[in-house]
């Protein structure tokens, strides 16, 4: 039977303190104990159901974590104040001085900067590889390697990781496979494919309203307990705690994620097909021309589609900027970083979300100046959106005008 992650979220039942259909928000930083002994046991991690201090956990955060763990089919989860607040504690919990990480070369710029510029201060080194080449991945593993890190669908080039193949390599060398699934919630379920730890920036599709920053680590109860440990837990000691009010807000939005992802995916596939047929260099996992199209199909939960992210290349940064400014002026979306909003968002990642990656490395991985990354919105009339986007491209001579072209007759 096919895995249906939205069902797992829907099947959770929470009631508020007074019978509310939403759980009560624990608006408290600290908690009382009936006995000093219980407080001691809680500090030692031996008192289930007792709350110590909200930097450790809170009822609201645990509700959200439970729902996200159900979505990713892991034992439990720990929510954090940002996506980077999830990524960095995981890597620091798994690695110490002298250890080594093998990472995809195309990852979010903040993650790249952390691995390239920050962790070497702690004597943790990273080798960046083409994650789509399993032979190169395996050849990069050393005796000191502790983590294999990737994104299900990479930011911004939309490379697709063979999670099953990477899991086999990780198991062979007894290392942890950590997968950032921010670009493909519901569509791909990394834990079902062999990932040890699944991460998300909740800021993006999962929350969906661009009003909250958050992250989550989904994994085993043992690992999450390690992250929260008061003595040496990276999440507990680094303090990337999510606020309870934010956790409650994200939990409400999570319940509509399946509907939103279906619409994001439908709209993105429609635009990708049109852009490609117009002769634009278009990258989208749902296109047969994508080198990993069949791989994505083999991993996906089909009802949620290929996701809401696509890229086009318009040849130069100047043209990219002109087009994005014109599309924003025509109310076709916003020139902004991030993703997962109800409006389409677009940016030139080489000078924004991936600017931490040196230019020579951008060129080596295929990140060109003219690349525009689109997070496709929830437009009700995507045909109209396409017509208006195409008109912008014609005005800027990115595309030649079509003869007898009209909206409704695309």
Secondary structure in CASP SS format (residue, H / E / C, confidence):
PFRMAT SS
TARGET T0000
AUTHOR 0000-0000-0000
METHOD secondary structure of the structure
MODEL  1
X C 1.00
X C 1.00
X C 1.00
X C 1.00
X H 1.00
X H 1.00
X H 1.00
X H 1.00
X H 1.00
X H 1.00
X C 1.00
X C 1.00
X C 1.00
X C 1.00
X C 1.00
X C 1.00
X C 1.00
X C 1.00
X C 1.00
X C 1.00
X C 1.00
X C 1.00
X C 1.00
X C 1.00
X C 1.00
X C 1.00
X C 1.00
X C 1.00
X C 1.00
X E 1.00
X C 1.00
X C 1.00
X C 1.00
X C 1.00
X C 1.00
X H 1.00
X H 1.00
X H 1.00
X H 1.00
X H 1.00
X H 1.00
X H 1.00
X H 1.00
X C 1.00
X C 1.00
X C 1.00
X C 1.00
X C 1.00
X C 1.00
X C 1.00
X C 1.00
X C 1.00
X E 1.00
X C 1.00
X C 1.00
X C 1.00
X C 1.00
X C 1.00
X H 1.00
X H 1.00
X H 1.00
X H 1.00
X H 1.00
X H 1.00
X H 1.00
X H 1.00
X H 1.00
X H 1.00
X H 1.00
X H 1.00
X H 1.00
X H 1.00
X C 1.00
X C 1.00
X C 1.00
X E 1.00
X E 1.00
X E 1.00
X E 1.00
X E 1.00
X C 1.00
X C 1.00
X C 1.00
X H 1.00
X H 1.00
X H 1.00
X H 1.00
X H 1.00
X H 1.00
X H 1.00
X H 1.00
X H 1.00
X H 1.00
X H 1.00
X C 1.00
X C 1.00
X C 1.00
X C 1.00
X C 1.00
X E 1.00
X E 1.00
X E 1.00
X E 1.00
X E 1.00
X C 1.00
X C 1.00
X C 1.00
X C 1.00
X H 1.00
X H 1.00
X H 1.00
X H 1.00
X H 1.00
X H 1.00
X H 1.00
X H 1.00
X H 1.00
X H 1.00
X H 1.00
X H 1.00
X H 1.00
X H 1.00
X C 1.00
X C 1.00
X E 1.00
X E 1.00
X E 1.00
X E 1.00
X E 1.00
X C 1.00
X C 1.00
X C 1.00
X C 1.00
X H 1.00
X H 1.00
X H 1.00
X H 1.00
X H 1.00
X H 1.00
X C 1.00
X C 1.00
X C 1.00
X C 1.00
X C 1.00
X E 1.00
X E 1.00
X E 1.00
X E 1.00
X E 1.00
X E 1.00
X E 1.00
X C 1.00
X E 1.00
X C 1.00
X C 1.00
X C 1.00
X C 1.00
X C 1.00
X C 1.00
X E 1.00
X C 1.00
X C 1.00
X H 1.00
X H 1.00
X H 1.00
X H 1.00
X H 1.00
X H 1.00
X H 1.00
X H 1.00
X H 1.00
X H 1.00
X C 1.00
X C 1.00
X C 1.00
X E 1.00
X E 1.00
X E 1.00
X E 1.00
X E 1.00
X C 1.00
X H 1.00
X H 1.00
X H 1.00
X C 1.00
X C 1.00
X C 1.00
X E 1.00
X C 1.00
X H 1.00
X H 1.00
X H 1.00
X H 1.00
X C 1.00
X C 1.00
X C 1.00
X E 1.00
X E 1.00
X E 1.00
X E 1.00
X E 1.00
X C 1.00
X C 1.00
X C 1.00
X C 1.00
X C 1.00
X C 1.00
X C 1.00
X C 1.00
X C 1.00
X C 1.00
X C 1.00
X C 1.00
X C 1.00
X E 1.00
X E 1.00
X E 1.00
X E 1.00
X E 1.00
X C 1.00
X H 1.00
X H 1.00
X H 1.00
X H 1.00
X H 1.00
X H 1.00
X H 1.00
X H 1.00
X C 1.00
X C 1.00
X C 1.00
X C 1.00
X C 1.00
X H 1.00
X H 1.00
X H 1.00
X H 1.00
X H 1.00
X C 1.00
X C 1.00
X E 1.00
X C 1.00
X C 1.00
X H 1.00
X H 1.00
X H 1.00
X H 1.00
X H 1.00
X H 1.00
X H 1.00
X H 1.00
X H 1.00
X H 1.00
X H 1.00
X C 1.00
X C 1.00
X H 1.00
X H 1.00
X H 1.00
X H 1.00
X H 1.00
X H 1.00
X H 1.00
X H 1.00
X H 1.00
X H 1.00
X H 1.00
X H 1.00
X H 1.00
X H 1.00
X H 1.00
X H 1.00
X H 1.00
X H 1.00
X H 1.00
X H 1.00
X H 1.00
X C 1.00
X C 1.00
X C 1.00
X E 1.00
X E 1.00
X E 1.00
X C 1.00
X C 1.00
X C 1.00
X C 1.00
X C 1.00
X C 1.00
X C 1.00
X C 1.00
X C 1.00
X H 1.00
X H 1.00
X H 1.00
X H 1.00
X H 1.00
X H 1.00
X H 1.00
X E 1.00
X C 1.00
X H 1.00
X H 1.00
X H 1.00
X C 1.00
X C 1.00
X C 1.00
X C 1.00
X E 1.00
X E 1.00
X E 1.00
X E 1.00
X E 1.00
X C 1.00
X C 1.00
X C 1.00
X H 1.00
X H 1.00
X H 1.00
X H 1.00
X H 1.00
X H 1.00
X H 1.00
X H 1.00
X H 1.00
X H 1.00
X H 1.00
X H 1.00
X H 1.00
X C 1.00
X C 1.00
X C 1.00
X C 1.00
X E 1.00
X E 1.00
X C 1.00
X C 1.00
X C 1.00
X C 1.00
X C 1.00
X C 1.00
X C 1.00
X C 1.00
X C 1.00
X E 1.00
X E 1.00
X E 1.00
X C 1.00
X H 1.00
X H 1.00
X H 1.00
X C 1.00
X C 1.00
X C 1.00
X C 1.00
X C 1.00
X C 1.00
X C 1.00
X H 1.00
X H 1.00
X H 1.00
X H 1.00
X H 1.00
X H 1.00
X H 1.00
X C 1.00
X C 1.00
X C 1.00
X C 1.00
X C 1.00
X E 1.00
X E 1.00
X E 1.00
X E 1.00
X E 1.00
X C 1.00
X C 1.00
X C 1.00
X C 1.00
X C 1.00
X C 1.00
X H 1.00
X H 1.00
X H 1.00
X H 1.00
X H 1.00
X H 1.00
X H 1.00
X H 1.00
X H 1.00
X H 1.00
X H 1.00
X H 1.00
X H 1.00
X H 1.00
X C 1.00
X C 1.00
X C 1.00
X C 1.00
X C 1.00
X C 1.00
X C 1.00
X C 1.00
X C 1.00
X C 1.00
X C 1.00
X C 1.00
X C 1.00
X C 1.00
X C 1.00
END
